[in-house]
Amino acid sequence: MESQLPDGSQKYSPWCHRRPLVCADTDRCNRAFLFSARRDLSSSERAAFYLHELTGCAGFEFVAFSNIRLRDLTRLPNGVVLLPCFYSSIEGHDANDPLVVSTIKMEEKARYIYDGWIPITSWDERNVGIAIQAIDEALSVFCMTARVSFEWKPKYPVASDGRSTYELGERHLRDLAKLSQTLDALEEADRTAIYRSLAWLSQGIRLDEPAARFLFSFLAIESLATYIEETVENSSPLVVLKQKQTEDSERDQCIKDTLAQWLDDDPKKAVERAYFDCVTSITKKLKLHLKNIFTLDTESYDILFKHEVDGKTLYDIRHYIAHGGVNTLSELQREQIRHRIWDVERVACKYIQSVLQKTLHISSITPITKASVFLGVQDSVGSQEGMYRGPTHMAIIYSQ
């Protein structure tokens, strides 16, 4: 296998290894840290410049995870290279070999680890951005063969991706138990509608892909709102939130007035405004419903429909995602969505709680205000390589 490997002299780490970051040059460190703070670059672009400035690495090193088992080095379009960090077969190897243990773990999880590499010849922002997107493009075509998925991340990120740990107290458990008891007493249709909304939010939280996570959180709102406005029975306690339907005469007059105002100047706009402002469209129905729910919380309504970041409201982002307008191969676009996820998750949670308070008189669930985050030491920059004494083989590091 070694003879088949591409020249690794331009890499910082040997193939399938993750050396600790070492740099004793103050100027190089300062330049690297300046790139790590650039918010006009995606996190992977920052990581590429960061590693290059610290070490002189002439490309981008990343780790990839997939449910496909590639037994040999694989060269993909755009110069992308993947090298398996596991044994192609464990037969004949010592059962206590750490790489054997890691290989078995990968087989059990169907999550195989690869050392990824793409050379970068010109270190300007445009060329680095093209190289990063080339990774997503090269890996995305695998889905045409089977239900193959790839995810990847920089081998040397500029910030730790440690996850938060939350601890529930007795008060939280009591609140949740009371909520479950109240929901279990509802009619099946109401109970299903509320749990379906909670499931969208819950499933969204555990996803990593920002577009899917954002959309799932929005669906937590829309699924329950649609049930209340279109399906709920008159005997349901949720019916008190249903909006009064517009009379046909009011709708027709609205259409006439809108066409009279806009038809001569902009026929296309006249038709669009007549439909969205007068006919009970999904958008209009949702806005009226949420305005009624958030009567004392105009901030939540405004965050959804009025507050713009980079020219887009949360509802605009939802529209672009749902109608295929977002380029999920663009890491910068994914990160722009990721920065807004907390807002839509927070509003979705407040919406569900408001519905429960207004209809079932359930008090708010006590929020957890503190979380602990584990930050690994392997991402720190040392002046000597011997300062880090942990494992360097990627199979051992990433299969834990």
Phi, psi and omega in degrees: 000319184304323182291341181271351185288141173293160181303120181261011185294336181273350178280162175273315180258147172299160181303134179064023174232157177230091179294153172292150178285127181228127176201120179255003181270113184299319181297317179296318179299317181296318179296320179297317182291329176295318177295324182294341181263000183285110180274354176274357176251153175288166182296325178288324175296318177297319180296322179296311179296322181301310180294319181297315181292323182286322193238346185081009179305130186264032178188196183239123178259131180219164175247133181242147180234137181206159173270006175262141181255103175266119188274346182227168174305135183234124177261124181252168176303161177070014177085007181285135179236135175239131177238123179299136177252047180205164177286136175293333174208137181269359179296134178088356179259152178298130181297337180269359177298124181305327180288329174295314179300316180294321179298318179296320178299318179296319179297318181296323183268351187052045180223095186265145187255134180230143170275121182253147183209137170221125179289148176231116186268333182234121187263055169256161188299321182295314184292323178294318178299320178296319180296318180296316180292331179298330178295310179300318181296316182295323183277336184292333185287344181297334182294348179283344183271324182189193179279061182266132179235146175231141166226153181210162176206159179301141176293330179234082180290156179277348177216147181294145176258028179301144182262157182276147175247129179247146178238124180270138175261179181300323182296319179296317181295322177295317179300316182291323178295319179296319178299313181298318180297318180294317180293324180294338181275354182281163171297153188302319183296314179295315181300316180296319181298317181289315179294328177295319177297315178298324181293320176301315181294316181296316180292326178296320182298326184272358177277156176256327181292117188299321182296316179293318181297318178298312184294320178299320180295322178291324179294335175300324177283309188294324183295317180286322179297318180295320178298315182295318185279335189239339190238332189303140178279155180295338180277353183281143175295342180283346186295338181296343181266355181288135182284146175292129182290141179290133178294149181303321182294322178294318180296315182297321179293322177299317179297315180299315182295320181293316179296321179297326183282324191245343191299315184292321184278322185207087183303319181298314180295325180298315180293316180299314181295321180298321181287308186285333181267335187247315177283145183285079178284168178300317182297312182296318181297319180295317180297315179296319179298312183288328177295325177289321180292316185263044181298325181255010182222066183295337180299316181296319178296315181295324178298323181287317192241346186238320185287120183254139171235123185056035175082008183229135171276172176298322180291325175300316180297317177303318181296314181296319180294310185296331183256017172075020181275350182266134176272099184287355173275350177269112181295327180296319177293321178297321180288327175297322176292317182302323181293342181258356185298317182302322180297311184288326176296317181296317180293321179299317179295318179294324178297310181299317179296322180295319177299315181294322180292316186286333185251323183247000177058038176270128180292160179298143175288131180297121181284153173271120187264347182233141177221149177256143181236128178274125179245118182286156181272349186290344181269356180285159180257122180253164178272343178222144184293330181290354179290338177255127185242014180274185179291152177242341181289131186296328180297321181285319182295312191264354178266358181293000000 
